[in-house]
């Protein structure tokens, strides 16, 4: 086995450390643009507050379930209106 000098060792060490940083972060991340809220997001926000005011004793998960069920009805009604036109 051949021996290497301290300088050669340091050069190799620098090359290896440079490779590991390239592998761990291959591309710079682009900043994400915030999306506009969907109809579902808007509906959930407005109805959640409304149902929570009407039923303050309900757990948040129960309020969410009620709002999600009402969204399903609204969505089906909108689809039916589109089909009948």
ABEGO torsion letter per residue (X at the ends): XBBBBAAAAAAAAAAAAAAAAAAABABBBBBBBBBBBBAAAAAAAAAAAAAAAABAABBAAAAAAAAAAAAAAAAAAAAAAAAAX
